[in-house]
Amino acid sequence: MFFIVGSARSGTTLLRMMLNAHPEVAVPPESRFVVELYSSDEVRVDDFLSRLGSHRRWISWDTPIEDVRARLAGMSTVPYPEAIEAAYMAFALSRNKKRYGDKTPRYIEHLPLLARLWPDARFVHLVRDGREVALSYADVPFGPNTVAKAAALWRERVSLGMKQGRPLGSERYVELRYERLLESPREEIESLCAFLDLDFDPAMLDYSEQARSEVLDRARLYNPNVTRPITKTRSWDEQMPKSQVEVFEAIAGDTLSELGYERLFPAPGLGARLASLAGRAGLPVGRLAKRTAGGAQES
């Protein structure tokens, strides 16, 4: 079992598509139910199947619950990880695959639980420059709608992931940079495959055609470039107003520096610091504006 986690809008859907292009690997749409259905380490099979079968995220996998039931036949209770893996195996087998993993960014908040339930699981923390994550939020109707809230959320989740993931050691936890994935896709994917004990397959770099059938309609709407060849679609230093960059860095600058990202404002001014406090308190400071088709933000 492996888990792809990170801040939302960090490229996890792209990474899922690349892994799904491997002839042996199946990574379903976001699950969320792994954490939401958990109540104890042992579960009653009938109760688990009932709850799983009605979960909207499971329904989106387009896999019959009876396939999961067949894998748990003859058992009244099972360890929770075994019940969950029956679902993933059913999904994988429905696509003639034998390896499976999960891509749910928000599991970045639950690494200790997942690491305990799956003591051999591996965790891929996909990290993207938070300023570009903020730009990405401007294009979707969910998540933070101001640069201050986007900065605070990115800092919280990325920092938590590093804090809880790094103690697992390099054999179980790795941080993959989105920017490096775009710049050197083969090198980064080969390294990722080695981490996952998976043979590299060139099809992983030619994922775009297969992605058209693997991406849910909602994901395709909010990730329109994921079915296209790898390309950089945003540049915070060109598209984000300098005033918003300064506010972002006033909130999350330390995390940017820890990750090696260059800061435009190593020492944000008093105005930006006050704006960051107001924004985090809920005032609409630095509202993110949807970009036009040409790439610039609309005012």
C-alpha distance (Angstrom), angle and dihedral (degrees) to the residues before:
residue distance angle dihedral
M1 . . .
F2 3.79 . .
F3 3.79 133.1 .
I4 3.82 128.9 -149.2
V5 3.80 108.3 -153.6
G6 3.79 140.2 163.5
S7 3.76 144.5 109.5
A8 3.78 113.4 -35.8
R9 3.82 115.7 -98.9
S10 3.80 91.3 32.7
G11 3.81 99.9 117.5
T12 3.79 100.4 -89.9
T13 3.81 91.8 135.6
L14 3.81 89.8 55.2
L15 3.80 90.3 50.6
R16 3.79 90.6 48.4
M17 3.81 90.3 53.8
M18 3.79 91.9 50.0
L19 3.80 92.1 50.9
N20 3.80 91.9 45.5
A21 3.79 89.1 56.3
H22 3.81 88.0 66.1
P23 3.83 109.6 99.7
E24 3.81 92.3 -129.0
V25 3.82 103.4 39.4
A26 3.80 132.0 83.2
V27 3.79 121.1 -176.0
P28 3.82 111.8 178.1
P29 3.80 127.1 -151.3
E30 3.80 116.5 -77.3
S31 3.78 111.1 -53.6
R32 3.83 108.7 -167.7
F33 3.82 87.8 170.6
V34 3.81 92.7 89.0
V35 3.79 88.0 75.9
E36 3.81 99.2 24.6
L37 3.83 94.6 56.0
Y38 3.79 95.1 43.5
S39 3.81 115.9 111.0
S40 3.80 103.9 137.7
D41 3.78 140.8 3.2
E42 3.83 90.7 -108.5
V43 3.82 123.7 50.3
R44 3.78 138.1 -172.3
V45 3.79 107.1 -114.4
D46 3.81 97.3 -138.4
D47 3.79 92.5 48.9
F48 3.79 92.1 46.5
L49 3.81 93.4 49.9
S50 3.80 91.2 48.6
R51 3.79 93.0 51.8
L52 3.80 94.2 42.0
G53 3.80 94.2 46.9
S54 3.80 92.2 56.0
H55 3.81 96.2 44.5
R56 3.79 110.4 111.6
R57 3.78 92.9 -139.7
W58 3.81 91.5 55.1
I59 3.79 90.2 48.3
S60 3.82 88.8 55.8
W61 3.83 89.3 60.0
D62 3.82 89.4 69.9
T63 3.82 92.1 -140.7
P64 3.84 121.7 132.0
I65 3.79 113.6 -110.8
E66 3.80 86.1 -139.2
D67 3.82 88.1 70.1
V68 3.79 88.4 60.6
R69 3.80 91.7 44.6
A70 3.80 90.1 54.1
R71 3.80 90.9 55.7
L72 3.82 90.5 52.6
A73 3.81 96.5 41.5
G74 3.78 116.3 143.2
M75 3.81 94.8 19.9
S76 3.79 123.9 106.6
T77 3.82 96.1 -174.6
V78 3.80 131.1 18.0
P79 3.80 137.5 173.2
Y80 3.79 109.7 -84.0
P81 3.84 94.1 -118.3
E82 3.80 90.1 53.6
A83 3.80 91.2 52.5
I84 3.80 91.6 49.0
E85 3.79 93.4 47.0
A86 3.80 89.7 52.4
A87 3.80 86.5 63.2
Y88 3.79 93.4 49.3
M89 3.79 92.4 46.2
A90 3.81 90.7 50.6
F91 3.81 89.0 52.7
A92 3.81 92.3 47.3
L93 3.79 95.0 47.4
S94 3.80 91.1 49.1
R95 3.80 85.3 63.0
N96 3.81 95.5 41.1
K97 3.81 91.9 -108.8
K98 3.80 128.8 130.5
R99 3.82 103.8 -164.3
Y100 3.78 123.9 64.6
G101 3.77 141.5 -179.2
D102 3.79 141.2 168.0
K103 3.80 133.0 -107.5
T104 3.80 110.4 -165.8
P105 3.82 112.1 136.0
R106 3.81 95.8 -161.0
Y107 3.80 91.2 62.1
I108 3.81 82.3 83.4
E109 3.81 82.7 88.4
H110 3.81 93.4 56.4
L111 3.80 106.2 46.2
P112 3.83 95.9 126.6
L113 3.82 92.1 54.5
L114 3.80 94.1 45.5
A115 3.80 93.0 44.5
R116 3.80 90.3 52.4
L117 3.80 95.4 46.6
W118 3.82 91.5 46.0
P119 3.83 105.7 33.8
D120 3.82 91.1 178.7
A121 3.81 97.1 43.3
R122 3.79 121.1 120.1
F123 3.78 125.8 -140.5
V124 3.80 126.4 -147.3
H125 3.80 111.3 -163.3
L126 3.80 107.4 -163.2
V127 3.82 109.1 -155.3
R128 3.80 125.0 -164.9
D129 3.80 130.4 178.9
G130 3.80 103.3 -85.8
R131 3.78 93.3 -137.3
E132 3.80 89.8 62.1
V133 3.79 89.7 44.7
A134 3.82 87.2 56.7
L135 3.81 90.5 50.7
S136 3.79 89.1 50.7
Y137 3.80 92.1 54.3
A138 3.80 87.7 60.0
D139 3.80 89.1 68.7
V140 3.81 98.0 54.9
P141 3.83 134.3 63.0
F142 3.79 94.4 -129.9
G143 3.78 136.2 65.6
P144 3.82 127.6 34.0
N145 3.79 117.0 -14.3
T146 3.81 98.6 -162.6
V147 3.77 130.9 60.5
A148 3.82 90.9 -122.8
K149 3.81 93.0 56.1
A150 3.80 91.8 42.8
A151 3.79 91.0 51.9
A152 3.79 93.1 47.9
L153 3.82 93.2 48.4
W154 3.82 93.8 46.2
R155 3.79 92.0 48.3
E156 3.81 92.5 47.3
R157 3.79 96.2 50.1
V158 3.80 98.8 39.2
S159 3.79 92.8 45.7
L160 3.80 91.6 47.5
G161 3.79 90.6 49.8
M162 3.79 92.0 52.5
K163 3.80 92.9 44.3
Q164 3.80 94.5 50.5
G165 3.80 99.0 31.1
R166 3.79 104.3 47.5
P167 3.85 94.4 60.8
L168 3.83 87.8 61.1
G169 3.79 88.0 71.2
S170 3.78 133.5 -125.3
E171 3.81 93.2 -72.1
R172 3.80 91.8 63.6
Y173 3.80 106.4 24.8
V174 3.79 132.5 46.6
E175 3.80 134.2 170.9
L176 3.78 112.8 -140.2
R177 3.80 118.1 -166.4
Y178 3.78 116.0 -135.7
E179 3.81 91.1 -149.7
R180 3.80 92.4 55.0
L181 3.79 90.0 47.5
L182 3.81 88.9 58.1
E183 3.81 94.5 43.6
S184 3.81 99.1 43.3
P185 3.80 107.8 15.0
R186 3.80 97.5 164.0
E187 3.79 94.4 48.5
E188 3.81 93.2 46.8
I189 3.81 94.9 45.0
E190 3.79 92.3 47.6
S191 3.80 88.8 52.6
L192 3.79 90.8 47.6
C193 3.80 91.6 50.4
A194 3.80 90.2 52.5
F195 3.81 89.2 51.7
L196 3.81 90.6 51.1
D197 3.82 94.2 44.4
L198 3.78 88.5 -116.7
D199 3.79 128.5 137.7
F200 3.79 111.3 -117.6
D201 3.79 114.4 -114.1
P202 3.85 121.8 -166.1
A203 3.81 89.0 -137.3
M204 3.79 87.2 76.4
L205 3.79 89.2 71.7
D206 3.80 92.2 49.0
Y207 3.79 96.2 53.5
S208 3.80 101.1 128.7
E209 3.81 98.5 90.8
Q210 3.80 93.9 49.6
A211 3.80 90.9 43.6
R212 3.78 91.2 68.4
S213 3.80 90.4 70.4
E214 3.82 96.8 36.6
V215 3.80 101.4 52.9
L216 3.79 117.6 86.7
D217 3.80 116.3 -125.6
R218 3.80 91.3 -109.9
A219 3.79 92.6 50.3
R220 3.80 91.2 46.8
L221 3.81 89.9 52.3
Y222 3.79 93.4 53.3
N223 3.81 96.3 34.2
P224 3.82 102.4 42.2
N225 3.81 93.8 161.3
V226 3.80 96.9 53.6
T227 3.80 93.1 89.4
R228 3.79 91.5 53.0
P229 3.82 129.1 79.5
I230 3.80 114.6 -82.0
T231 3.78 111.6 -71.1
K232 3.78 137.5 153.6
T233 3.80 108.5 -111.9
R234 3.82 103.0 175.2
S235 3.78 138.5 43.8
W236 3.79 116.0 -173.9
D237 3.81 93.9 -163.7
E238 3.80 90.5 58.7
Q239 3.81 102.2 32.5
M240 3.81 106.8 33.3
P241 3.83 117.6 79.5
K242 3.80 110.2 -113.3
S243 3.80 90.4 -123.6
Q244 3.81 89.6 59.3
V245 3.80 92.2 45.9
E246 3.80 89.2 54.9
V247 3.80 92.5 49.9
F248 3.81 91.2 47.6
E249 3.78 91.6 50.7
A250 3.79 91.9 46.5
I251 3.81 87.0 61.6
A252 3.80 104.7 31.8
G253 3.79 104.0 17.3
D254 3.80 94.3 112.3
T255 3.81 90.8 54.9
L256 3.81 91.4 47.6
S257 3.81 89.5 52.3
E258 3.80 93.3 46.4
L259 3.80 88.5 56.0
G260 3.79 92.9 46.8
Y261 3.80 98.6 -108.9
E262 3.80 115.3 147.8
R263 3.78 114.9 -114.5
L264 3.78 124.0 -142.3
F265 3.81 91.4 -157.7
P266 3.82 111.0 34.9
A267 3.82 87.7 173.5
P268 3.84 109.5 30.5
G269 3.79 114.4 -151.3
L270 3.78 126.8 -110.4
G271 3.80 92.4 -99.2
A272 3.80 92.2 55.6
R273 3.80 92.0 45.9
L274 3.81 91.5 51.4
A275 3.81 90.9 46.0
S276 3.80 90.3 50.9
L277 3.80 91.0 53.5
A278 3.81 91.4 48.2
G279 3.79 91.5 47.2
R280 3.79 93.8 50.0
A281 3.80 88.3 49.4
G282 3.79 89.4 59.9
L283 3.79 104.7 -94.6
P284 3.84 114.3 136.3
V285 3.80 95.5 -107.1
G286 3.79 116.1 159.9
R287 3.78 97.5 1.0
L288 3.79 110.4 -154.8
A289 3.80 111.6 -119.1
K290 3.79 124.2 -151.9
R291 3.77 112.6 -109.3
T292 3.77 123.7 -121.6
A293 3.80 121.8 -117.8
G294 3.78 88.8 -95.3
G295 3.77 91.4 61.4
A296 3.81 102.1 -105.1
Q297 3.76 121.5 116.8
E298 3.76 118.8 -105.5
S299 3.80 114.5 -123.7
